[in-house]
Structure formats: structure tokens, C-alpha cells
Amino acid sequence: MNAVDLLATLLAQRGRVMVSQYSTLPAYAQLLEAGLIEETGVVPSIICDECDQPHDAAVVYEASQYGYYCPDLGFMPKARAELIAAQPNLGAVAAQIADHLNCKRRKSTPLKDDTWRIGAIDTPAGDVVLYIKPTMQDAQDVNDFEAALAGEVKSSFGIVLTSKGVLHLPPYTTVLLQDVVSIEAGQLTVVAELATAAGVPDVRTGGRPSDYKNPLNELIAMRERDGQALQGRNEEAKALLTEFKTQFPKIKSPSVQTVRRYVSAARRGS
């Protein structure tokens, strides 16, 4: 399981989980180092599987030790290390995506409960507002999201990033987080065109995109051929942009997002 898939798994649980279930995975350490999950005390309950019928039991602290009560076996002590809890840091997830996309209208606190506004990105057809909500799999999720939007400025385009379920609340499009992000150099990076996913029409602004196409594709192919291409799409886009400015000083430089789009297209073989 890679780090993004593990992050989605934890988000889908919508609460604290027992660290011991995941701490042996390399992906867990990667998420912890990136600040995308945080360890928060001990879990509130645990499954007792010591008796004939497994059952949920509240974790208690008694006589200087942690444990739980089983109706059949009485008090069952547990080492604190076995009960440490972790949960996704939604604030960090939203902030890293906003940083990567250079979003405007960012918000550093949740709109309501576990719904966050990441921010908005510019497109020729208007802003695309980005939100994150752990799940969008049932009517309650949709109702909760709608309630969180009560004080929001309406936008023609929007994306809801989630870990499970793809129910929509038009005009907002729901997209699975694990389909559009990766973790590169310890940071969340977006590897998909969110404006396209949001249904933003392709607005032609002149001939400039064609000015980029041939030079960028030539540079991408050259770096691949010479073994200079970097594995991370974001890092490769930054390196390409630097080289573009050197090789083609008379052409106005594209944005790093545009360069990253060409890198993504080249690596998909399109």
C-alpha cells in the first residue's frame, strides 16, 4: 500500500485508528514524516478477541495501567504503546494541496466539522473552488457538505476531494483524492488537471499554448533520452521550466502547472 492509498484508507474511517494496525507499513512512516497524519493519545475503544464472542470495549485507565473490561474475563490490561491512536491531519492535507496549486481564498480552519475549503484556482472560464471531505458515499455526507457550504460564495465550478464515494452535489464534482495526488519530496502534489475534472470548458486564449508545445515536448524527450528526467512530476516540471527559460529566452515562459501538464501527458504516452 502506498502512502496516498493509506491516507485515503485512514480518511475513510473518519476518526482515530490504532497505530499498531498500520505502524509497520513504510507508508505510515512517510505520512507521519510529511505531517499528513498525527498521533493523538489512545483509542477510545478496542475489540476484545480474548473471549468466545469478540466485542467492542471502552479503553480505561485504572490502577496506573490501561486496559478494558471483558464481561467474561474481567479487567484486561494493555500496554499504552498498543493503544496509541492516529488520525489524518486534514488541515495539513488542505494546506499542502493549496501550497502546491498556489490557491487563493484559502481557509485554515474547517468550514464545518470535517469539511474544509482548500482554496480556489484560476482558469480562463472562472475560478474552480476546491474542498475536501473524508467521504461522499451516502445522503448524509451530501447533506453535511451542503450545510458546510451555507456561508460560501457560490462558484460555477468546484471539486470535492474525498477518499470514498463519488456522490455529487452539482455544480461540484466529486473526485477521489487517491486518483489525483501523489506524495513527492514529503509533500502532497496534484498530478491531474482538476479544472478538466470540474468540467471547465477549454477556452482558447490565442496561440500561446502552441508556442509551448514543441519546445516543451522536445525538452521532455531530450531529458528522458539523456537520463536527466526526475521521477517526481513536480520536481521535473520545475527543472524543465528552468531549462525552458535558458533555451528559449524569447518565448514567454509557461507556468509550472502548464509544464507539469505536459510532463503528465508525456508519461501517459499521450
Order of alpha helices (4+ residues) and beta strands (2+ residues): alpha-beta-alpha-beta-beta-beta-beta-beta-beta-alpha-beta-beta-alpha-beta-beta-alpha-beta-beta-alpha-alpha-alpha-alpha
